[in-house]
Amino acid sequence: MTTLPTPTQQTTDAPSWFQASRRGNGTGLTVLRDHHRRVMFLHVLPKVWRKDWPNISPRTIENSGEGQQLDVYLHEMDYIKLSGEFAEQLKKVANWPTADTKQLEGEGEASEPLWTRCLAPKDGQTDQVPQDSGHDQVVGMWRLISHFPELSRGLEVTPLLGLPILWRNPPEGLLEHLKQAFLNRADSELSHRKPQFTPSIEELNVVRGRLLIPELMQRQARHRLGIWCEFDDLTTDIEMWQAVRRAVAECVKANPPLAIACDARLRDTSIVSVPEILANASRVEPSIKSPNLKSLYSAALAILRQSVSVAAPDTGTPGMICNIKIATSDLWEALIKNWLENNWPKFEHTHQDYLQVFSAGLDKRPDIATRRTSDKDAPRVLILDAKYKPPPDDFSGPNGADMADQYQIYAYAGAAQCPAYLVYPSRDNEGKVVKTVNALNTGQKVGVLTLPFPTPGSTRIDTELRGEVRDHIDGILCLQHQTARSSES
């Protein structure tokens, strides 16, 4: 695979161009810090919230911030020009695109990087997202993401949680999202927690380990029965897990069931006060050998410091603090599934359901498959495949869906023997049935639907949504239910 030629090596002060979420499938946050301890927050927001969406044109966001904290607000596919230390730091995670990568907007891969290096865009407009509008969208984005815990899995949260400038005025949803990520990490590490040998000194009625001579002499002089011994005790009640248990208690609101489950598995661990945990941190942290456990412990300390408003030690080391990316296509799938569950709770809606399309090879995985019961062998009655890109004006034809998407939904409808639809985000209040057609050979309906993407401040597709999309799906599910009851009778 060849790569595009890179320009000649530039000096540190020369500007460099970057594009956020080049294929339009990634929101998130990148935090950079320079030698002057200035911190730049690069907030990448959903493209649906751009005022000119879906008619997206190239747009360059200016960096005009000043002070110790610089907040820059971009939307997916926007460009930004940086220079100096911030540009050099962002280059570490931003590569030049490969020559055979499509330039057109699409969902892209969930694993694609949040940042891509690029040349200066030839066309487009220079713009700046207003600070008040950008801040509201950041708060709304993280609040929206925090309602879907599965999106937090695998995130590294320690560096960001430990950044003092963050917890002084953190976006509400972001902090809850970081706590959710901490709970996910704690749950993962608890699954293979093992007891450890810890040095203990205790007065016992029997000899264990090594006798302490000074205490033995005092025992004889004072005629005491107990014997002071020094020994290694095999236990899970160690200071690292004590800090984790206390931090889990601070994260209950982020995900109550998961927090309660983690705390139940830590019942053999003592509950210690936050001041005592923080006082012992400098001694405990160097003794932790496992990188994963050390990261978990550092995150626990950051959460506990935030809970009591104690400043975290800040070395001021320049570089990249964090680079968090959430695949917006995964968020869109979660929103559609949540909307189905709220409106048709008697049906079973399965995410990433396995569907055999070919007699050999890997099974396909439709985004959402609906069944009448929770039995995995029950026939599917509806398939929805989420597409996080501008909606087409038709199913086929010049202004229709991408040919690959047409083939995909046709294959799903034929293999599952049920209606199948592509679902796109829109800014309409009710959504729209763009087009439905009967697939040849199978007779199943396929088509294009749109649903309203939540606005900043909302955390779901409106449950009370009425209109042609809901009526259309309601008609399909009711018909399938009546057909099933007739066959049973």
C-alpha positions in Angstrom: 0.0 0.0 0.0 1.6 3.3 -1.1 1.2 6.6 0.7 0.9 10.1 -0.6 4.1 12.0 -0.8 4.7 14.2 2.2 5.8 17.8 1.9 9.4 18.7 2.8 10.3 18.7 6.5 9.0 21.8 8.1 10.3 23.7 11.1 8.5 23.6 14.3 7.1 27.1 13.7 5.7 26.2 10.2 2.0 25.5 10.2 0.7 22.0 9.6 -2.8 21.0 8.5 -5.0 18.3 10.1 -8.4 16.9 9.4 -10.7 15.7 12.2 -12.4 12.3 11.5 -11.6 12.3 7.8 -14.3 9.8 6.9 -16.8 11.4 9.2 -17.1 8.6 11.8 -15.5 9.7 15.0 -16.2 12.2 17.7 -13.9 12.6 20.7 -11.4 14.7 22.5 -7.6 15.3 22.2 -5.7 17.2 24.9 -2.2 18.6 24.2 0.1 20.5 26.6 3.2 22.6 25.7 6.3 23.6 27.7 4.5 26.7 29.0 1.9 24.4 30.6 -0.8 25.7 28.2 -3.4 23.0 27.6 -5.3 22.7 24.3 -8.6 20.8 24.2 -9.6 19.8 20.7 -13.2 18.9 20.8 -14.5 16.9 17.8 -18.3 17.0 17.6 -20.9 15.1 15.5 -21.2 16.4 11.9 -25.0 16.3 12.2 -24.8 19.3 14.5 -23.1 21.5 11.9 -25.5 24.2 10.8 -25.0 23.4 7.1 -25.4 19.6 7.4 -26.0 17.5 5.3 -24.5 19.9 2.7 -21.1 19.7 4.2 -18.4 21.8 2.5 -14.7 21.9 3.5 -14.3 24.2 6.5 -11.2 25.4 8.4 -11.5 26.1 12.1 -9.3 28.9 13.4 -7.4 28.6 16.6 -7.7 32.0 18.2 -7.7 31.0 21.9 -5.5 32.5 24.5 -4.6 31.7 28.1 -3.6 28.5 29.9 -6.6 26.6 28.6 -7.4 26.7 24.9 -10.7 25.1 23.8 -11.1 24.5 20.0 -14.4 23.2 18.7 -14.6 21.2 15.5 -17.1 18.9 13.8 -16.3 15.7 12.0 -14.4 16.3 8.7 -13.3 19.9 9.7 -9.8 21.1 9.1 -7.5 22.9 11.5 -4.1 24.6 11.1 -1.7 24.3 14.0 1.9 25.3 14.5 4.6 25.0 17.1 4.6 22.4 19.8 0.9 21.6 19.5 1.4 20.7 15.8 4.4 18.5 16.6 2.4 16.6 19.3 -0.6 16.0 17.1 1.6 14.6 14.4 2.3 11.6 16.6 -1.2 10.3 16.2 -2.0 11.8 12.8 -0.7 10.0 9.7 -0.9 10.9 6.0 -3.8 9.1 4.3 -3.0 6.2 2.0 -3.4 6.8 -1.8 -6.0 4.2 -2.2 -8.3 5.5 0.5 -11.6 6.9 -0.8 -12.0 10.6 -0.6 -15.7 10.5 -0.4 -17.6 10.7 2.9 -18.7 7.5 4.4 -19.0 5.8 7.7 -15.4 4.6 7.5 -14.0 2.0 9.9 -14.6 2.4 13.6 -10.8 1.9 14.1 -9.8 4.7 11.8 -7.8 7.5 13.6 -9.4 10.6 14.9 -6.8 12.8 13.2 -5.3 12.7 9.7 -2.5 15.0 8.3 -3.4 16.8 5.1 -2.4 19.6 2.8 -4.1 23.0 3.0 -7.7 22.6 1.6 -8.0 24.4 -1.7 -11.7 25.2 -1.4 -13.9 25.9 1.6 -14.5 28.5 4.2 -12.7 29.7 7.3 -14.9 29.6 10.3 -14.9 29.5 14.0 -17.5 27.7 16.2 -18.8 30.2 18.7 -17.5 29.5 22.2 -21.0 29.3 23.8 -22.4 27.1 21.0 -19.3 24.8 21.1 -19.4 24.4 24.9 -23.1 23.5 24.8 -22.4 20.9 22.1 -19.5 19.4 24.1 -21.7 19.0 27.2 -24.5 17.6 25.1 -22.2 15.2 23.3 -20.7 13.6 26.4 -24.0 13.5 28.1 -25.4 11.6 25.1 -22.5 9.2 25.0 -22.6 8.6 28.8 -26.1 7.0 28.4 -24.5 4.1 26.4 -21.9 2.5 28.7 -20.8 0.0 26.0 -19.2 2.9 24.1 -16.8 3.5 27.0 -15.1 0.0 26.9 -11.4 -0.1 26.3 -10.8 3.7 26.9 -7.6 4.7 28.7 -8.8 7.4 31.1 -5.9 7.8 33.6 -4.0 10.7 32.0 -7.2 12.8 31.5 -8.6 12.1 34.9 -5.4 13.2 36.5 -5.3 16.5 34.7 -6.0 19.3 37.3 -7.3 21.7 34.6 -10.1 19.2 33.7 -11.7 18.7 37.1 -11.8 22.4 37.9 -14.6 22.8 35.4 -15.3 19.5 33.7 -18.0 19.1 31.1 -20.8 17.2 32.9 -21.2 14.3 30.5 -17.4 13.9 30.0 -16.8 13.3 33.7 -19.6 10.7 33.8 -18.2 9.1 30.7 -14.7 8.8 32.3 -16.2 7.3 35.4 -18.0 4.8 33.3 -14.7 3.9 31.6 -13.1 3.5 35.0 -15.9 1.1 36.1 -15.4 -0.9 32.9 -11.7 -1.2 33.6 -12.3 -2.2 37.3 -14.8 -4.8 36.2 -12.2 -6.3 33.8 -9.4 -6.4 36.3 -11.6 -7.9 39.0 -12.4 -10.9 36.8 -8.8 -12.1 37.4 -7.9 -10.6 40.7 -5.6 -12.8 42.8 -4.6 -12.6 46.5 -1.2 -11.3 47.2 1.4 -11.8 49.9 1.7 -8.6 52.0 4.0 -8.1 55.0 2.2 -8.1 58.3 3.1 -7.6 62.0 0.5 -8.8 64.4 0.2 -10.1 68.0 -0.9 -13.8 67.8 -1.6 -16.6 70.1 0.6 -19.0 68.0 4.0 -18.5 66.4 3.8 -17.5 62.7 6.7 -16.4 60.6 9.5 -14.6 62.4 9.5 -13.6 66.1 10.2 -10.0 66.9 12.9 -10.1 69.6 12.3 -6.7 71.3 8.6 -7.4 71.6 9.4 -10.9 72.9 11.4 -9.5 75.7 8.6 -7.0 76.5 6.1 -9.9 76.5 8.2 -11.8 79.1 8.6 -8.7 81.3 4.8 -7.8 81.1 3.7 -11.5 81.3 1.5 -11.2 78.2 0.1 -14.2 76.3 0.3 -12.9 72.8 3.4 -13.2 70.6 4.4 -10.5 68.1 5.2 -12.0 64.8 6.3 -10.7 61.4 4.9 -12.8 58.4 3.6 -12.6 54.9 -0.1 -12.8 54.7 -2.0 -14.0 51.6 -4.9 -11.6 51.2 -6.9 -9.6 48.7 -7.4 -6.8 51.3 -4.5 -4.7 50.0 -4.3 -0.9 49.7 -4.6 -0.8 46.0 -8.0 -2.5 46.0 -9.1 -0.4 49.0 -8.6 2.7 46.8 -10.4 1.0 43.9 -13.4 0.1 46.1 -13.6 3.7 47.4 -13.4 5.1 43.8 -16.1 2.7 42.7 -18.4 4.2 45.3 -17.8 7.6 43.8 -18.9 6.3 40.3 -22.3 4.9 41.3 -24.3 7.5 39.4 -22.4 6.7 36.1 -23.6 3.1 36.1 -25.4 1.9 39.2 -25.7 -1.8 38.3 -22.0 -2.1 37.3 -20.8 -0.1 40.3 -22.9 -2.4 42.7 -21.5 -5.5 41.0 -17.9 -4.3 41.4 -18.5 -3.4 45.0 -20.0 -6.8 45.7 -16.8 -8.5 44.4 -14.7 -6.2 46.7 -16.6 -7.1 49.9 -13.4 -8.8 51.2 -11.6 -5.4 51.0 -11.7 -2.9 53.9 -13.4 0.5 53.5 -10.7 3.1 54.2 -11.1 6.9 54.3 -10.2 9.0 51.3 -7.6 11.1 53.2 -5.8 7.9 54.4 -5.8 6.5 50.8 -4.3 9.7 49.4 -1.8 10.0 52.2 -0.4 6.5 51.4 -0.5 6.9 47.6 3.2 7.9 47.2 4.2 4.6 49.0 1.6 2.3 47.4 1.9 3.3 43.7 5.6 2.4 43.2 5.0 -1.1 44.7 2.4 -2.0 42.0 4.1 -4.1 39.3 1.4 -4.7 36.8 0.9 -1.8 34.3 -2.8 -2.4 34.1 -3.3 -2.4 37.8 -1.1 0.7 38.2 -3.2 2.5 35.6 -6.4 1.4 37.4 -4.9 2.6 40.8 -3.9 6.0 39.3 -7.4 6.5 37.9 -8.9 5.6 41.3 -6.7 8.2 42.9 -7.7 10.8 40.4 -11.4 10.2 41.0 -10.9 10.3 44.8 -8.9 13.6 44.5 -11.7 15.0 42.4 -14.3 14.0 45.0 -12.6 15.9 47.8 -11.2 18.8 45.6 -7.6 18.0 46.2 -5.2 19.0 43.5 -3.5 16.1 41.8 0.3 16.3 41.5 1.1 17.8 38.1 4.6 17.4 36.7 3.7 19.7 33.8 5.3 17.4 31.3 4.5 18.6 27.8 3.0 16.2 25.2 -0.3 14.5 24.4 -2.4 14.0 27.5 -5.1 11.9 25.9 -6.7 11.1 22.5 -10.2 9.7 22.9 -12.3 8.6 19.9 -15.9 7.3 19.9 -17.1 5.8 16.6 -20.2 7.8 15.9 -21.7 5.0 13.9 -21.7 2.9 17.0 -23.5 5.7 18.8 -26.1 5.9 16.0 -26.7 2.2 16.2 -27.2 2.4 20.0 -29.7 5.2 19.6 -31.8 3.3 17.1 -31.8 0.2 19.2 -32.8 2.2 22.3 -35.6 3.8 20.3 -36.9 0.4 19.2 -36.8 -1.0 22.8 -38.7 2.0 24.1 -41.4 1.8 21.5 -41.8 -1.9 21.0 -40.7 -3.5 24.3 -42.6 -6.8 23.7 -40.2 -7.6 20.8 -36.6 -8.6 21.2 -34.1 -6.2 19.5 -30.6 -7.7 19.1 -27.5 -5.7 18.3 -25.0 -7.2 15.9 -27.0 -10.3 15.3 -25.4 -13.1 13.3 -27.0 -13.9 9.9 -25.8 -16.5 7.5 -25.9 -15.1 4.0 -23.6 -17.6 2.2 -23.3 -21.3 2.6 -19.6 -20.9 3.4 -17.6 -18.1 4.9 -18.1 -15.7 7.8 -21.6 -14.8 8.9 -22.8 -11.3 8.4 -23.8 -9.1 11.3 -26.8 -6.8 10.8 -26.8 -3.8 13.1 -30.2 -4.5 14.6 -32.5 -7.6 14.2 -35.9 -7.7 15.7 -37.7 -11.0 16.8 -41.0 -11.6 18.5 -39.3 -13.5 21.4 -35.9 -13.7 23.0 -35.4 -17.1 21.5 -32.4 -16.8 19.2 -33.8 -19.4 16.9 -37.1 -17.4 16.5 -37.5 -15.9 13.0 -36.5 -12.3 12.5 -39.3 -9.9 11.7 -37.3 -6.7 10.9 -33.7 -5.7 10.2 -32.4 -2.2 10.5 -28.9 -1.3 9.4 -27.7 2.1 10.7 -25.8 4.4 8.3 -24.2 7.4 9.8 -24.0 9.6 6.7 -26.2 12.1 4.9 -29.5 10.4 3.8 -30.1 9.8 0.0 -33.1 11.1 -1.8 -34.0 7.6 -3.1 -33.2 3.9 -2.6 -31.7 3.5 -6.1 -31.0 5.7 -9.0 -28.6 8.7 -9.3 -29.5 10.1 -6.0 -30.0 6.8 -4.2 -28.1 4.9 -1.5 -24.6 3.7 -2.2 -24.6 0.6 -4.4 -22.8 -1.4 -1.7 -25.5 -0.5 0.8 -28.2 -1.5 -1.6 -26.6 -4.9 -2.1 -26.1 -5.3 1.6 -29.7 -4.6 2.6 -31.0 -6.8 -0.3 -28.9 -9.7 1.0 -30.2 -9.2 4.5 -33.8 -9.2 3.5 -33.3 -12.3 1.4 -31.4 -14.3 4.0 -33.6 -13.3 6.9 -36.9 -13.4 4.9 -38.1 -10.2 6.5 -38.2 -6.5 5.7 -34.9 -4.7 5.9 -34.1 -1.0 5.9 -31.2 1.4 5.8 -31.6 4.1 8.6 -29.9 7.5 8.2 -29.8 10.4 10.7 -31.7 13.6 9.9 -32.6 16.9 11.5 -36.3 16.5 10.9 -38.5 16.3 14.0 -40.2 13.1 12.9 -38.1 11.3 10.4 -39.2 10.1 7.0 -39.8 7.0 4.9 -37.7 8.1 1.9 -38.4 5.1 -0.3 -39.5 1.4 0.0 -39.4 -1.2 -2.8 -40.1 -4.9 -3.0 -36.9 -6.9 -3.5 -37.1 -9.2 -6.5 -37.0 -13.0 -5.9 -37.8 -12.6 -2.2 -40.8 -10.2 -2.2 -39.5 -8.6 1.0 -39.6 -4.9 1.4 -36.4 -2.9 1.5 -35.9 0.8 1.6 -34.5 3.9 3.2 -35.7 5.5 6.5 -34.5 8.6 8.4 -34.7 9.2 12.1 -34.0 12.5 13.9 -30.5 12.6 15.5 -30.7 14.0 19.1 -30.0 17.7 19.4 -27.5 18.9 22.0 -29.0 18.3 25.4 -31.1 15.3 24.4 -30.0 11.8 25.2 -32.2 9.7 22.9 -34.4 9.7 19.8 -37.7 11.1 21.0 -39.8 8.2 22.4 -43.0 10.1 21.6 -42.0 10.4 18.0 -45.0 10.1 15.8 -45.1 10.2 12.0 -44.7 8.0 9.0 -41.5 6.1 10.2 -43.1 4.9 13.4 -46.4 4.1 11.7 -44.5 2.2 9.0 -42.5 0.1 11.5 -45.5 -0.4 13.7 -47.5 -1.7 10.7 -44.7 -4.2 9.9 -44.4 -5.5 13.4 -48.2 -5.7 13.9 -48.5 -7.6 10.6 -45.8 -10.0 11.6 -47.4 -10.6 15.0 -50.8 -11.3 13.5 -49.2 -13.7 10.9 -47.4 -15.6 13.7 -50.6 -15.9 15.8 -52.6 -17.2 12.8 -49.9 -19.8 12.1 -49.9 -20.9 15.7 -53.7 -21.3 15.8 
